[in-house]
């Protein structure tokens, strides 16, 4: 799966979150490694304290600068860090690869111990590139857009602090589907089908499937089932008064929606390009992360 990524890498951006000394240490060690191989290095400005970046003669940079100058973005952390970076860099078309320093790591393929050999493979043109669709989500209030965001994993509309179900009208391409009474609903890409949607019994979608999963959260009736739609469909979720809700985008951003608001979700014109190391297998990743049987029985 994927096509060879053989772009000459002149400038690489390093992105992480300064949560633990281990991440900062790995990031700066990787920056030194790349510079020794003639690659220019941009360190996302919030990744590590500026004093450490300057002390090693690396250049701190905003996401806008990374988008304009970087040939690749290397993310150190977990899936959440990569989701944030993918959303910030989507409009620039910068491909991303991830070094897992989190927990599950569905999208961060590279183990920390394999970081340096993997970078040699990346620079040597032995990685593959795989496009992943993004969702374009907007909140409409009386027909006017009051909030907009992109999402690589999912858009979630759910009850806020209230201890009861919410009610919403669900429509696809302008055609009424049903009135959903539930804790909420998840609109997930194939990438996000192994995230929150999976815990709500949604389907796992192979990344190349041109689909979007619509997954109810704790519906009031058992007849409400997850449904996989085309990625060309337009999904509209309208809150029935007096219901209000919270809208989440990749678990990164949120918006407080009012009664009558409509959350409209479509496929974005942007894509996120994920770079995988040699030997990457989506099915092997599922076996490992979901603890499926590791080998066929004979």
N, C-alpha and C positions, 0 to 999 in steps of 0.2 A: 504494500500500500504506500502510495506517495511516489514522487519523482525525485531523481537525484538533485541535490542542492549543491551546485558547483560554482556559486557566485564567489568571486574573489572578495575576501573580507579584509578591507583596509581599516575599518573602524568598527569596534564592538562596544556595545553599551552593557554595563553591568547594573542589574536592578535587584534590590533586596530590601529587607526591612531590618532596621537596627533593633532587634529584639534581644539577641543574645550575642555575647562576644564571639561565639563560634561562627555566626553568619558573617560578622564583620571581618573576622580573620580569614575565612574562606574567600570572601569577596576580594580583599586586598591581595591575597596570595594569587588568585586567579588573574587579577589585573597585572601583577608583576610578570606572571607567566606569559600572558598575551603580548605585553610590551617587549619582552625578550625575543619574541618571534616577529617583531616588526609590525604589530597591529596597534593602531591607535585605540586608546581606551577612554570611554566616557563613563563616569560613575554617577548614576542617578542621585540627585542632590540630597534626597532624604534617606539614602541607603545607609550611610555611615557618617559619623561626625566629620564636618568639613576639615577640621584640623588634621585628621588622619589621612584624608584624601590628598591634601596639599603636601603633607609631610612625605608622601610617596611620589609626588610629582604627577599625580593623576588629575584629570580635569572633571570637576563636578558639573553636572548638566541637568537641565530641566527636561521633562518629557518632550516638549516642543523641539528643543535642540537635538535630542536623541532621534526624534522623528525625521528631522532634516538631514542629519549627518550619519547615522549609524547604518551599517549594512546588516547587522544582526543584533538582537537583544538577548542577553543571557540572564535568566532569572534564577536567583538563589533563594530558596524558601519552599513554601508549599503551594498548593493549587490556588489558594486565595491571592497570593502575591502575583502569580502568573495571570489570574483573571483580571486583576487590577491593571497590570501592565498591558494586557491585550486590549482592554477597553480604551486605555489612554493612547495607544499607538495604532489603533485600527485605521484611522484616516490616513496614516502615513505609509501603511503597507510594510512595516518593518517585521520580518519574521522573528519568531521567538523560540527559544529552547530553554528547558528548565532543569536545574540541579536540585534534587529533592532534599530539603532540610526540614520538611514538615512531617505529616503523618502518612496518610494514604498515598498521595502523589499520583493521581490518575493521569495528570498531564505533565508532571515534572519527571521526565524519564530517566535522568542520569543520577546514579547514586553518588554521594559525596566522595566515596573512596575511588570512584572511576572518573573523577572530574578532569584530571589532566590528560589521561589517554583519550577521553572523549573529545577534548578540545583539539587534540592533534587530528582526530578523525574529522572534526568540523572544518578545520583549516585545510585539510587534505581533500575536501570535497566528497567525503564518504557518508554524509548525512542525507536523509531524504526529507522532502518538503510535502506537507499535507495541508490543504486549505480546510478550514472549519468555518461553518456559517455563523453569523452573528444575528441577533435579534435587534430590531429597531423598535423601541417602545416609547409611546408618548401618552400622557394623561391629558384628556380633553375635558374642558369645563365650559359648558354652554357653547360648544363648537370651537373653542379656542385652546391651543396647546399651552398648558401651564407648566409642563415638565417633560423632558426628553432625555433618554439615556440609551446606550447600547448594552447588550448583554451577550456574553459568550456561552454561559451556562443556561440561565433561566431568568424569567420574570415571574415573580410570585405576588399574587394578590391575596392577602389574608386578613383575618380579623386582628384588630390591634389588642388593646388591653381589655376589651369587653369579653365577658365569659359566656358568649352565645354565638350561634351561627350567624353568618352574614348571607345575604341574598343578592344574586346578580343575574342579569340577563346575558346569555352567551350567544354570540352571533358569529358566523363564518361567512366572509365575503358578503356581508349585509343580510344574510339569511338567518333567521332565528333558529337556534339549535335547541336550547332549553333554558329554564330558570334553575340555576344551581343554588341549593341551600347547603352550605358546607362551612368548614373552617376557612376555606379559601381554595385557590386553584394555582397550579404550577404550569407555566408555558415553557417547555424545555426544548433546547436544540439536541441533536444527537450527542454532542459533547456533554451537555448537562443531563442527559438521560441516566448517567451513572452517578449523579449527585443527589440533590434533595428529592428529585422525582422518583429515584429508585427506592428511597425509603417510604414513599407513598404508593408503592406497588405499580409504578409506571413501567413501561416497556424499555428495554435496553435497545437503543438504535445504533446500528453500525455507523461510524462517522460519515461514510459516503452516502448514506441514505438521505435523499432530499426531503426530509420530513421534520415536522414539529409535533411534539407530544403535548397533549392537553390532559393534565392529571388532576382530578379533584382531591382536595385534602379533607379527609374525614367527612364525606358527604352524608347528608341526613338519610338518604335512601340508597340501598345497596345496588339499585339499578343504574346509578351513575357510575360509569366505567371510564377508564382512560381511553383516549382516542388519538390515533396518529393521523395528522393532517399533512397535506402537501406544504412544502416550504414556500409555495406561491400563494397560499391562502392568507387572508387578512382576518385576524382574530380580534373581536371586540368584546370586552367585559364591562358591562355597565351596572353600576351599583344602584340597586333598587332602594329609593328613600324608605325609611330614614337611615339605611345602612351606610356606614363609613368603613374604610379599610386602610391598611398600610400596604404600599407597593414596594417590593424589594427588587433590586437589579443586581444579579450575581452575588447577593449577600454583601455587596459593597456600598451601594447607595440606597436611599429610601425616600419615599414621598408619602405624605399623609393625604389620602384621597377622601373627598367629601361625597355625600349622597348625591347621586345623579352623575358623577364623574364617569367617564368612559376611558378604560385602558385599552389602547389600540396597539396590537403587536403584529409586525410584519418582518419578513427577512430583510436584513440590512443589505445595502449595496456593497458594504465593506465585508472583508473576510479576515480571519486571523490565520496566519500561516504558522503551523507548528513544525519544528524541525526535530527529527528523530535520529538517534544514533544507529549505527549498523546493528543489525540483528533485532531491531524493534519489531514486536508483534502485538497487535491489538488484543488478540485472543489470549496470548500469554500474559499480557497485563491483566486481563479480566480474571484469569485463573489465579494469579498471584494476589490481587487486591481483594477479590471476593472469596478467596479460599476454596475455589473449586478443586476437584481432583487434579493432581498435577500431571498425571500421565495416563494414557489409555491402558486398560487391562487386556491382557491377551488370554 
